[in-house]
Amino acid sequence: MKKLSTLLTLLLCLSLTASAQTWTENNHFLKSSIIGNIGKDYAKVISESTQGTDNNTGYAYMEAGFGLKPEASNYLYAQFFWEQKFWETPLFIHGEFRTTLFDGQFDNIHYLGAAYCFYTPHGFAAIEPLYRYNKHEGHGYQLSIVGGWDWERFDLAEYFDWWGNRASDFVPRSVYSETRGYFKINKRFEIGAVLILSKYFDDPVNANLFGGLKVNL
């Protein structure tokens, strides 16, 4: 519990610091938010920040999950990536790190690959072929599809990962999909829902639905 409290404090400080920055150059953007999700098994506190220019994007996501049932353990999860391009084509070099602290053990995953972005008036979609490695599952690969769209009263985000590795004989047997939809009450507060579908190796498909409150900083 002490580790959870420490990381949550750092997470809040990071988000507040990022939101306090001012950008004066053209084509720079910064978005930060604190999110609360609650489902049948878990309550989650999340910090999410995205910043970038026409040529790069940085993303930081930190999540603390608190079990609502005796069999559901607390956990911490963090994800960081940086995308950079040196040309006009919307093809980015993508480096990423994810880590989970669960039952006192860290599981770290490293990624390197590319991201090709398709832009629309209200958002984007990106296709990301990635090399994937962690010490438990060994070398592998992952196809990620990420999208985000923002309208006047509603925003939608989609995250889809499909992967295989040494542990699965390099057959893509695992899938994770997260869809987030939020209605804008005003510029600062949003309310919505998050649907998560997952399948790991030969396990059955697991579905979880969360209610959500987002506070834009």
N, C-alpha and C positions, 0 to 999 in steps of 0.2 A: 504493500500500500504506500510505503514511503517513496518507492520509485515512481509510482503513478502520480503522486502529488508533486514530486520534483519536476517530472517531465511536463505535467500540465502547466505548472508555473512558467517554465521556459517557453512552452508553446504559446501561452497568452502574451508573454513579453515580446516574443518574436512577431506575432501578428500585430500587436499594437505599435511596435516600432516600425514595421513595414508600412502600416497604414498612415503613419505620421509623415512619411517622406513626401516631398513635393517634386513634381516633374515639370520642367519648363521647356524641354526640347520637344519638337514635334514627333508624333508617332511613338511616344512612350506611353505605356499604360501600366497601371497597378491596381489589382483587385484583391482585397482581403476580407475574410469573413470568419465568424465563429458560428458553428452549427451544433444543434442538439438533435439527436435522433433517439427514438424509443420504439422498441419492438417487443415481441412476446418473451424473448430470452435475454435481450441486452438493451442497455441504455448507453449512448455514445456521446462523447464531447469531441468536437472536431475543430481544428484550425486549418484553413486553406488559404493560400496566397499564390497569386500568379502575377508575374511582371515580365515585361518584354518590350521589344522594338520590332521593326519590320524584319530584322535579321536574327533575332534570338528570342527565346522564351525560357524563363525559369519558373519552376513550380515547386511548392513545398506543401505537403499534406501531413498532418499529424492527428492521430485518432487514439483516444482512450476508451476502451469498452469495459463496461461494468455489468457482470452477470446478475440477472434478476431472479435466477433460480439457483438452488444449491449446487447443481451439477454444471452450471455455466461459470467458467473461470474468468477473472479479469485479464485484460491483455492491453498491450500498447502496440501501435503500428505507425510507421512513418514511411513516407515516400518522397523522394526528391529527384527531379530531373532537370537537365539543361539541354536545349536544342539550339543549334547554331548553323547558319548558312552563310556562304561567302559569294553567292551568285544570285541572279534574279529568279531563277526557278525555285518554286516553294518546296525544295527538297532539303531537309535539315539533317545534320548529324545529331544523333540522339544518344545521350549517356544518362543512366538512371541507377538509382540505388533504393532498395526497399528493405525494411527490417521489421521484424515482429518479436516482441517479448511476450512469451506465453509460458506459464508454469516455470518461471525462473530461467528460461533459456531463450537466447536470441537465435533467430533464423534470418540470415542476411542473403539477399539476392542481388546480383549485379547484372546490368544490361548494357549492351552497346549495339547500335544499329542505325537505322535511318527512319525519318518520318516525312511522308509526302502529304501536303495539306491541300485540301479543296476548300475554297472560300465561297461563302454566300453572303447576301446583304445582311443576314442576321446571325452569322456564326461561321463555323468551320467543321470539317471532318478530316481526320488524319489517319493514314494507314501506316503502321509501324512494324516492319520486319526486324526482329531483334535476336541477337545472341543472348543467352541466359545462362547464368551459373550460380549455383550455391553448393555448399559442401555436402549437404544431405542427398541431393538429387543429381549432382554432377553437372556436366555440360548439357546444354539443351538449346532450344529455340522457342520463340514466341511470336505470334502474330497478334498485335494489339490494334484495335480500332477505337479511336477516341473522337468524340464530337461535343460541341457546345453551341447552343443557340439561345439568343436573348431577344425577346420581344418586349413590347411596352409593359405588359402586365404578367408575363410568364417567362420563365427560363427553363431550359431542358439541357441535361448533360447525359452522355452515354460513355461507358467504359467497358470494353470487351477484350478479354485476354483468352487466347487459345494456345496451349503449349504442350510440348513433349520434351523428354530429357532421357538421360541414361537410365533413370529409375523406371521409366515407362517403355524401355527399349526403343526410345526415340519415336514412339507413336504418339500423336497428339491426343491424349486421353483426358486432359483437364481443361475445364472452361470456367471462366468467371465473368459474369456480366452484372453491371450496376447501372441502373437508370434512375436519375434524379430529376424530379419535376417540382418547381416551386412557383407559387402565385405571389405576386408582389403586393403587399399591403400598402407599402410606401417605399421610398428610396432606401430605407434602412432595414425594414423587416419583411421577411418572406416566410410563407408557410406552405408545406407541401408533403411529398412522400418519396421514399426511396425503395425501389424493388431490386433485390439481389438474387440472382440465380447462379448456382455454382455446382460443379461436378469435378471431383478430384479422383483421378485414376479410375478404378472400377466401382467407386461408390455411386449410389443413386443420386439423382439431381436433388439439390436442396434449395428451397425457396424461402426468402425472408422479406417481410414488408415492414418498413419503419415509417412512422410519422416524423416530420422534421420542422424545426424552426431555425431560420437562418438570419443572422444579424450581420449586415454589411458594415464594415468599419470605414 
